[in-house]
Amino acid sequence: MNPIFSALPTSVFEVMSQLARETGAVNLGQGFPDDPGPLDVRQKAAEAVVDGWNQYPPMMGLPELRQATAAHYRRWQGLELDPDREIMVTSGATEAIAGALMALVSPGDEVVLFEPMYDAYVPLVRRAGGIPKFVTLTPPHFGLSEEALARAFSPKTKVVLFNNPLNPTATIFSPADLDLLADFCIRHDAVAICDEVWEHVVFDGHRHVPVMSRPGMRERTVKISSAGKIFSLTGWKVGMVMAAPALMKVLSKAHQYITFTTPPNLQAAVAYGLGKDDGYFEGMRADFQRSRDRFADGLKGLGYSVLPSVGTYFLNVDIAPLGETDDVDFCRRLVLESGVAAIPVSAFYERGAVTTVVRFCFAKRDATLDAALERLAGRRTTRPVA
Ligand SMILES: Cc1ncc(COP(=O)(O)O)c(C=O)c1O
């Protein structure tokens, strides 16, 4: 057995979900919406299954999806992408990340990662032979600093794996942070693999700025998107990868031997969805923002210290003011004593640097959020907030 995977413990996500199932807790740990997603997009998928082509689609993705992707990112992010040479469809962002690491990292290369980070990153980097070099981000802003980047980058840096908007912190990096990162990538001749799956799920009027658009980054960025997040259909696993032709050539080689293709019916529906008018995207954001505010207001009313959430489906609570120092223990007690499941943010740190922040998913129906708040109100066993 390969030790990189066989040595991995059961993830805290699994532990909390299991506890939630056993105790009948309200599960705000897992990051998926209650809402079934846009009906017209789902109908397009159903029509494509019944009436459409169900055999292998082209390896790079359906031409109509690649064209729709180019038009979508021109409209929303001002990017000019060649649908024939710079766009590829994968089976979710996860395949795109795995493929990009396999394609771009050779054994011994250093890969800069920013913790807290998505749990798949470190095992995939190691399996690709890469050596992770961590930049630790800390609450409440989780921003970059020149000193931290200088410590992580070296002459061996080949790749940076960067997630913006950032799960689990629900923060967005500033344009100044993006330019600082770009400067380091350019100086070290590194490629930035940019996991931008949350690009559309941003609030308070924010507009996503892709790393690819920053000066000097067009030729050295792999931009990764996920239809699952754009359309609140997380089970669909349709990813879009964008990169300059020289990079795309090698990315496509990895894709060829990982999944080769992605279900054509879902691709057809995503192509349709990407062309939906602005109202859909703005409405989706407004709905999530309303849920965020409902849950944040409820938590604040109970005395919790809520950290800013400007994107993603998540909201974080700082438990330090409650006198808590161990987020894993806190989440365990929360699910067992109060019947609400959340995720300890230390699980997203390789080195457990921050142990006083807890993540809740607010992308749920009002009734679910209210039920969670009611249970938390019954708790009130922690010390009052200063
Ligand atoms: C940061 C990040 N990257 C990637 C993914 C996975 O995307 P997909 O479902 O398209 O593979 C997620 C899902 O939560 C995520 O939060």
Ligand as a Chemical Component Dictionary entry (heavy atoms), coordinates in Angstrom:
data_LIG
# 
_chem_comp.id                   LIG 
_chem_comp.type                 NON-POLYMER 
_chem_comp.pdbx_formal_charge   0 
_chem_comp.three_letter_code    LIG 
# 
loop_
_chem_comp_atom.comp_id 
_chem_comp_atom.atom_id 
_chem_comp_atom.alt_atom_id 
_chem_comp_atom.type_symbol 
_chem_comp_atom.charge 
_chem_comp_atom.model_Cartn_x 
_chem_comp_atom.model_Cartn_y 
_chem_comp_atom.model_Cartn_z 
_chem_comp_atom.pdbx_ordinal 
LIG C1 C1 C 0 -11.460 24.805 -2.262 1  
LIG C2 C2 C 0 -12.142 23.683 -2.958 2  
LIG N1 N1 N 0 -11.570 23.110 -4.023 3  
LIG C3 C3 C 0 -12.151 22.084 -4.677 4  
LIG C4 C4 C 0 -13.364 21.591 -4.283 5  
LIG C5 C5 C 0 -13.964 20.429 -5.016 6  
LIG O1 O1 O 0 -14.609 20.812 -6.179 7  
LIG P1 P1 P 0 -15.318 19.688 -7.096 8  
LIG O2 O2 O 0 -16.493 19.189 -6.346 9  
LIG O3 O3 O 0 -15.669 20.403 -8.366 10 
LIG O4 O4 O 0 -14.301 18.619 -7.319 11 
LIG C6 C6 C 0 -14.005 22.157 -3.168 12 
LIG C7 C7 C 0 -15.281 21.611 -2.667 13 
LIG O5 O5 O 0 -15.734 21.936 -1.595 14 
LIG C8 C8 C 0 -13.383 23.238 -2.495 15 
LIG O6 O6 O 0 -13.945 23.825 -1.426 16 
# 
loop_
_chem_comp_bond.comp_id 
_chem_comp_bond.atom_id_1 
_chem_comp_bond.atom_id_2 
_chem_comp_bond.value_order 
_chem_comp_bond.pdbx_ordinal 
LIG C1 C2 SING 1  
LIG C2 N1 SING 2  
LIG C2 C8 DOUB 3  
LIG N1 C3 DOUB 4  
LIG C3 C4 SING 5  
LIG C4 C5 SING 6  
LIG C4 C6 DOUB 7  
LIG C5 O1 SING 8  
LIG O1 P1 SING 9  
LIG P1 O2 DOUB 10 
LIG P1 O3 SING 11 
LIG P1 O4 SING 12 
LIG C6 C7 SING 13 
LIG C6 C8 SING 14 
LIG C7 O5 DOUB 15 
LIG C8 O6 SING 16 
# 
